[in-house]
């Protein structure tokens, strides 16, 4: 029995030893290889002493990989598919942008046509109704001694402004007779093409600067002449303002004359190179404005500026045609020679405006409906100026909106017409009278049509209620400070009540300011300590519990606030109506 058990144990030990030896041979085969001198290659590659276990997996994948031949690649490129509906929102938005860009030229031309006739109405006013109003004011001055003063004004404020406009026109027209148009034309013609191109661009910039500052000069003159005065010596201040206004209108008229002469030289050049260069400057405007950030107010100012530029271009074309027809003894055949060049210049203006506005609205995510809002804003100005108690003349309102001041242009056009057309004999004066009556008729018809269209646009925009509101006037800074003791006590009491109030008013921190205020007043802080209470003035009482300080919610940035305000129905209309001044920086980023 002992021998049998011993043999069994020895057999088991031998089996265990054989198992250990085999495992060592499998795990470390290089030991035997070093002894025998044979080189055994492992089926797994060795990397820094660590076996790459995933090598077999990669080898299997490589063996079973698809076909990587050129034929298979070409077949895959020709037959592979994709589904646009997986990104439906993105492609729908892109399609709407295309539709918006296609709608922009139509909506823009509606605004341009409406604004053009507004400029026509303001321009014809200078030649038709303004002389009649000046005659009525003079008649009042002549008949006032017969009727008695009775402590009333000599002239109404509107009549004073009409008299000043008439005097400015007469003085500037008489001064323009000393400017030789022919000498200026030949002086400009002797310059080189590049120099004339630079001069023309400088004149365009100067015209915008003059338009921006000129209306301020005229407004200062009108207010100085009509403001209530305590002493008669205060009226002396009208004289320097009047001289400044005359000097401005005269210089602006000369500037437009030089601009018209340069354009006339371009029309009469043999190779038309100067005209081509001038037209190319319009396309440079696209580069300067398309890739900038624009809000609705900035785009509104740019649209008004484009309306003014287009109307000024039409008047300059008229002056060029009159000067050329005079040189060719009013031969109508020469008019057909000028017609292609005139058509080319005006077409380039329309094309540049359409491209510029289409891409501005595309890059700034502005819809095409914004031009109907701009048109309604211009219509509101026209309707409000027709009210009984209007606070401004319509021509002045157009000048502020668009930067179009009709006085210098009217002086220049009168000077060119008087020098180009010779009036001699009774028949000629009769024709002049009939022409004047025709202008009056055109002015009246244009005003009636514009007034009817403006009423329709105002009703569509739901802006009738604002017609009966008083004009917004900014109060002086001194009026914000209470001067009397009662006002100071009231202000102190109200502030004290606000501090002692146990429940703070529920005012959201990002609430929009009221229409009558320009800036938002800061909300009161409720985490400040209470002021000391005088026990002698009032019986002691238990102070109200102070609420726990609450951290106000962070107000959104200005861009989000602006977007939130634009979403309201009245915010864009209010913003557009508050724009009361044309600036040369219409493309400025605010």
Secondary structure, DSSP 8 states (H G I E B T S, - for coil): -HHHHHHHHHHHHHHHHHHHHHHHHHH-HHHHHHHHT-----SS-EETTEE-TTHHHHHHHHHT----SHHHHHHHHHH----GGGGHHHHHHHHHHHHHHHHHHHHHHHHHHHHHHHHHHHHHHHHTHHHHHHHHHHHHHHHHHHH--TT--SS-HHHHHHHHHHHHHHHHHHHHTTS-HHHHHHHHHTS-HHHHHHHHHHHHHHHHHHHHHHHHHHHHHHHHHHS--SSGGGGGHHHHHHHHHHHHHHHHHHHHHHHHHHHHHHHH-SS-HHHHHHHHHHHHHHHHHHTS---HHHHHHHHHHHHHHHHHHHHHHHHHHHHHHHHTTT-HHHHHHHHHHHHHHHHHHHHHHHHHHHHHHHHTT--TTHHHHHHHHHHHHHHHHTSTT-SS-HHHHHHHHH---HHHHHHHHHHHHHHHS---SHHHHHHHHHHHHHHHHHHHHHHHHHHHHHHHHHHHTT-GGGGGS-------GGGGS--SHHHHHHHHHHHHHHHH-SS-----TT----TT-SS------SSS------TTTS-------------------HHHHHHHHHHSTTHHHHHHHH-----S-TT---
